[in-house]
Structure formats: C-alpha cells, structure tokens
Amino acid sequence: MVRGFSSGRRGRLKRTLVPWLVPALLLAFWQVSSMLGWIPTRILPAPTAIALAGLQLARSGELWTHLSVSAARAGGGFLIGASLGLFFGVLNGLLRRAELLLDSSFQMLRNIPPLAMIPLVILWFGIGEEARVFLVSLGVFFPVYLNTFNGIRSIDPGLLEMGRVYGLSNWKIITDIVLPGAMPSILVGVRFSLGIAWIILIVGEQIAANSGIGYLAMNAREFMQTDIIVFSILLYALLGKFSDALARKLEFRLLPWHPNFQRLSKEFRARPALS
Amino acid sequence: MTHATPETGSHLHLDRLTKAYGAQTVLSGIELTIPSGHFTAIVGRSGCGKSTLLRLLSGLETSNGGDIRVGGTPLRGVNQQARIMFQDGRLLPWKTVLDNVGLGLRGDWRPRGLEVLRHVGLQERAHDWIARLSGGQRQRVALAKALITRPRLMLLDEPLGALDALTRIEMQSLIESLWLEQGFTTILVTHDVEEAVTLADRILVLEEGRIARDFANDLPRPRRRGDPGFAHLTARVLESILLRNRPSEAPPQASGVPDGHAREASADSGMAALSH
C-alpha cells in the first residue's frame, strides 16, 4: 500500500528509523571533528559538551522553568491567534459582505512582518508577557485566517447545491459540508502557524525578556557559554518538531476519511458497526 | 416521510416554461404534461437545455416565464417531492456511506438507511468511507440517498455518464427495477439514446430550448438491445437528433456541439456493435 516500504513490524521500524539517519550521521561527524580539534570549542562545542550543558540545566531546574515559560507563551499566543483566524476565516468565507468589509484590511496587515512591530509593541506593552503573546498571536492569525478562508471558498459548489436540494438547514450546511470540507486546509494553516509561533517567540525572547529559552541563549552569550547557546537552538528545533508532530496527530484524528491519511491509518472504517 | 399511496408519483404540468441567462434563451415555451409514475427521458445535444429543465423541476433555479405545476400546485422554491441525482454523485467524502444516505434526516433513519442500501446492493459497505468505493458503487450510494425519503419525483441528470459500459447496464436495470417497484415519476436526462430507449416510456428530443420530437416507447420490459423494435426506435431517435442540425453544422461549430455530437455518434456505433 505504501510504496517502497513493506508493511508489518519491520516496515514500521524502518519508517521510524530512516528519517533519523541523516541527523545521526551529521552528529557523529561533528563529534569526531570536535574531538580531533578541527572545530574550536569557542565556535562550536562538541555534541557531548552540549548534552552535558543540557543535563546541568535540567538538574538545576532552570531548564524546566524556561521551557514552561516559553511553551506557555507559544501556546497562549497560538490559541488567541488561531481562534481569531478561524473565526474571521469562517466569517469571511461564508459572507461576501464580511469579506468585502474586512479582507483587504487583513491583506494589508498581513504584509507587515510581526517582528517589525517589536519596537512599537515594546512601547505599548513594555517587556511583559503581553508583548510576546501579542506578537505570536499576530503571526499565527494570518496563516490560519487565509487557509480557513481559502478552504471554505474552494469547497465544491456542487456539494452545497446538493445540500440545498436535500433540504439541509443553513446551520447543517455549515457543520456538515462547509467545515469538514475546509478542514484539510484549516489544518495546513494550523501546522504552518505552529512553526511561525516558535520563530516569533525566539526573536521576541531574545530581544526583550527575562525568562524563556530565548533569554537563556542571550544570557549565555554574555558569559560566552557556547554550549548553552547551541543547546537552546537545538531545543527550538525539538520543540518545533514536537508541535509539528502534534499537528499531524490532529490531522489523523480529524481527517480519517481523507485518502491521504487512510493509507497509513490502521482503521479504515469510521466507526464500529451499528449496535 | 411521505406515505405510499396508490398514486405515488408526482404529476407534472409545464406551461410555457421559459428560462434565459442574460440574453441567451435556454428554454423557450416548454409545454409538457407528465402523468404520475411515468418514466420520461430527455435527450439532446450538449447545451440544448436539458439539464436546465431538470434544475427548474428540482427548484434549484427559477424560470423567467411560464410555470411548473406539481400535482396542480405551482412550484415555489425547492421541490420537496423531488430528489435529483447528479452525474458526479455529490457525496460527502467525510461521511460514511450510511451517513451520506441519511444526510439531513432526523429521527431513527438508520434502519431504513440500511434497508435502502440493501436495495442497491451495498449494505455491507455501509460503514466505509466514500473514497473506498468505485464509481459505480458511489452512484449506487447516490441512488440510495435519493430513495431514502421515498421521493415522488426522481430527477436523473446523466447519472451514469461517468461509468463504464458494463456498470452502466447494471445500473440501468437497477434503476428500472426500483422505478417499477416504487412508482415514482422519473425524468432522465441523458446523452445515451440507448439508455433512454432501455428505460423510458417516452423520449423527448430537446433542441435549442424546445421539444423537437416526442417519441412514445411501449416496447415490452425488460428491453433487449438486440431486439428489432429496440434497434428501430434507437435509430429513429438518433436520426432526429443528428439530421435536424445538419444545415447549422456546415459553419464552424459552436462550443459544446462537437462534444454532444461525438457522444451521440459513439452511442450510435455502440448500438451497431451490440446489435450485430
């Protein structure tokens, strides 16, 4: 069913291992280069040194404080931005009048990089939590809004017409045809915006913060702790990967009917037979 | 849900029905009476207005003049007695087969849904996703979905146009048996003259928005493609579609015409292949 991979246990093992092959090789090369002195520690410490730094941060508890602060910022900003994006996407997707009123304003705002707003945002909110949550929400809003809007507009008009002939109420048409039809597109927006949330947060935390992973990295720079800087950077990579995996889980859960997900999911059938 | 009465099919009366899109007249002054329970086929070239006529009957579009009476009362809005089945099925991929069949229904429709699916031979696929069905199976689901509310008027808009020849023949006999059993008035729009002759009591040839020819078809059922009567009627209907437009074919053809021409011609050769 999946080309190139045999199914069953061995196939699954392969599927899990193969993506890690390239990172593992790079890591090994890096470690050897450091041990041979090809790369000075001041520029880039060995992977083992970085791991050690991470371990120390975890032991002292510092890591978890910063991590939870960053996660709360990213999560909070994401929730606010994505809800607003979903709301306006649905509104403008369904009502031409709302689109006429709002869409061009959104398109103008969309072209302002959120990070360009930093000086202004600091003046507005100071360097408190609001500033970073605001920036993240702003960055998250547009991908969710655009993809929701497009998802709704690209629904087969034949299906909407069918809903009318079969006597569906407007509410039923929205819940049974419009939203599920737009869902694949909405989830693309969600996945995309999760990545953006982290990127904005990194910069936001490095410029003005006294906690969070970005702060950890900036603080380490003051003391020339390259190992902690690199560790923070890797942490972002891991967090990004983690949230992406979360978004994919969401896709599997919300799109069991989609042919793209069916071939990988074990349960083709939607629900157990009627009892 | 309507109760099955002796007269289960809608009685239709069309009076000077006219429809235009802007300056282009699609239907002009259609006069037509269809008695309850009749099976009528509408054939014609692409763009002759046959699909528009069906959409008017379903209430999806409103006419620019004249009226449609369903059982004596003028049609307003969506025709509640009618179910329309489209060429592309129009099923929701995010619902299971059974949930597609029961779309928009309230109450305990599931047993009835399963029963209708059994009628079209798909009971064991009730809980599958649509994406896992073949084209023919999807059209069966569309048919089950139309049947579940016991419609009095069944509008078929080239329902088998996208299917392969064998599946099409199977589906034709399924439609025929359901019609015989349930007695709904049926209007079939099709490109395929053989399909029209197989199924309909009456075949209307639509041309430039008017009913150009009206053939009665009282061949005994089930009809066989090889029978002389079948072949004769098919040839007459085809001729009336093809010959009438000869003069207007000399200049470069309008868009849409070549497609219809090719399809009807292929139906012709298909008939020849089957009858010899």
Interface residues (C-beta under 8 A of the other chain):
Chain A: D156 G158 L159 E161 M162 G163 R164 V165 Y166 G167 L168 K172 D176 I177 P180 G181 M183 L255 P256 W257 H258 P259 Q262 F268 R269 A270 R271 P272 A273 L274
Chain B: S58 G59 L60 V78 Q80 A82 R83 I84 F86 D88 R90 L92 P93 W94 K95 T96 L103 G104 R110 L114 A126 H127 D128 W129 I130 A131 R132 K145
